[in-house]
Amino acid sequence: MEALKANKIDGNTLFIFTTDNGPWLNFGNHAGSAGGLREGKTTSWEGGQRVPFIIKWPGKTPAGAICNKLACAIDILPSFAEITGAALPANKIDGVSITQLWEGNLDAEPRKDILYYYGKNNLNAVRKGNWKLVLPHTWRSYDTTPGKDGYGGRRIKKTVESPELYNMMRDPGEQYNVIESYPEKVKELMELVEAARAELGDLNVGLEKGAGTREIGKL
């Protein structure tokens, strides 16, 4: 911000502060904080996925506004494209423009859901609105004694054996699996899961590719 002000362009610059994913909790006093969310970096729990996102856009984004709508870092590119009038590629991309949220329209809902793909092509969870369905998968947990002073503690392997359902508005820490109480939500989210698997594949169930999988690009 100091550099923007020094060059007198702070009034005509969209400034974003964010990060890629959660903290390496196994580094103890050298780790960041997941703020009470479950687990950390390299996991599909919220501590590994949910990150700060602060935007300053003079004349556009209302100062002090807080938005709780779904959004991802992959939404930044199509948002910039819309703002600048740039064309998006002909091939489908994963992001959607969220400029309405940046402009203070907090009733807008440009992103309806999130697919928690991890690794080569593993669908570990899906989210729609306030509901998150965690699918069977294995992860390296931080639920063990952390290291300190720059040395990482060991992590342990854990497995979700059967689907789990969480209400992210009431339970952002993903502590209370309510799958037995909301079968209609499970059915709704499983439709999203099956659609994602058909389009993109899911190695967790042996589907290496889906109908929309493209070959890796080459220069």
N, C-alpha and C positions, 0 to 999 in steps of 0.2 A: 504494500500500500504506500509505503514511503517513496518507492521508485515511481509509482504512478502519479503521486502528488508532485514529485520533483519535476516530472515531465509534463505536468498540467494536463493529464489525460484521465485522471481519476473520475471525472464527471462523465466520461464517454467510454467507460470500460466496464464490462461485466466480469466481476471478480468472484471466483468460486474457491472455497476451502473445503477439501474433503480428503478421504484416504481410500486405499484399495480394499482392505478388509480388516478383520479384527486383530487383536494383539497376540503376541507369543507369550501366553500366560506362564509357560514353563520356565521363563527367565526371571520369575520372581520380582525382586526389586529393580530389575532392568526391563521389566515388562510394562506394557500399558495396562489400561483398565477396560473391561467390557461393560462396566457400569451396571452390574447386576444381571446382565444377560448371560445365557448359558453358553459355556465353552468359549473358544477363541479361534484364532486364525487356522485355516485349512479344515474347518468343520462347517457343516451345513446348519448348525444351530445358530441362533440369532447373534451370539457373541462373536461368531466368525463372519457374519454377513452384514449386520447393521452397523453403519458408520455415521459420523457427523457429516452434515452437509450444510454449509453456510454460504449464502449468496448475497452479494451486494450489487445492485443494478440501479444506479441513480435514475430517478424519474419513472421507474418501472416496478421494482420490487418494494412493497411497503416495508418501511423500517420496523423491526421488532415483530414481524409476522411469524407465526409458527404453523407449519403445515404437517399434517399426519397422514397424507395420502401416499399410496405406494409409488415408488420411483426407484430407478437403478442408475448406476454410473453409465450403463450402456444407452441411457436416454439423453445423455449430454450431446452426443454427436448430432442426432436428428433435431435437437432443440437449436443448436447453433446453426444448422442448415436452414431451419425455418426463419430464424432471426435475420440471417444474412442473405436469404433468397437463393442459397446454393441448392443444386439438385442432388438428391440422394441417388445412390447406385441403382441400377436396374434390378440387380439381385436383391432379394429380401434381406433386411437386416433385423436384428433382434430389438433394437431400441425404438421408442416412440417419443415424439416431441412432448415435453412437459412445460412448455413456455407459459401455458395458461396458469400453472401453479406459481411460476416465478413472477407473473404479473399480478398475483394476489387473488386470483379466482379460486378460492379454496373449496368451491362447490364442484369444480371440474374433477374428472376422474379419468385422465388420459391412459393410465396404466391400470388394467383390470386384474392382472395376476402376475406372479413371479414363478419361474421355474428354477429350482435350485440344482442345476447341473454341476457336477464336480468331477475332477480327474479327466480321464480321456472322454468319457461320455456316460456318466452315471447320474441318473435322476434320483436325488436323495430326498427331495421334498417339493411340495408345491404350496403356493399361498394364493388365496383369493379373498379380497376384502380383509376381514379380521381373522380369518381362519387359515391355519397352516396344517397340512397333512404331511407328516414325516413318514417316509417309506422305509422298508427294510434296507439297511445298509450298514457297513462297518466304518468306524472312524477311530482316529487316535485321540484319546481323551486327555484332558489336562487334570483329571481328577486324581491327582497324586501329588507328592511333595515337590514343589518347584525348586529350581536352582537359585543362585544368587550371584551378584557381582559379575555378571557377564557370562555365567555358565548356565546352560539350560538343563533343567531336570528332565528325567525320563517321562515319556507319555505311555499310556496303556491302551491296548486295543479294546474297543467296545463295539457291540452290535445291537442295532434295533431289529428285533426278531419279527415283529409284526407291526402294521401301521399304527401310528399314534396321532391324535388330533389335539390341537391346542388353539384356544381363543386368545389371539395376540393382544387384544385390547385389555382383557382382564388378567392375562397371564403372560406378559412379555418375556418372563424368565423361563418359560416352557417347563414348568414344574408339575402341572396337573393334566394328565392325559384324560380327555373327556370323550374318547371315541365311542364308548358304550352309550353315552347319553344323546348323541346327535347323529344317528344313522343317515339322516337325510343330507347332512353336510358332507359326510364321508362319500356318499353316492355322487354328490355334485362335484366334489374335488377329484374323485376317481375318473370322472368324465374328462376333466382337464388332464389328468395323468395319461390316460389312454390316447388322447389326441396328441399329446407331446411325444409319446413313444412312437406313434404311427408316423409322425413327421420327422422326428429327430433321432429315434432309437433310444435305447437305455440298456447299458451293459449290466445293470443290476439284475435284469431279467433275461439277459442273453441276446438282446437286440443291438447289434453293433451299429446298424444304420437304420434310418427311416426314409420315407419317400422324399423328404426335402433335403436329405444330406447331399452336399455338393463335394466334389473333389477339392483337395487343397490347392489353392492358387499358386501359380509359378510366375516368376518374373523372367 
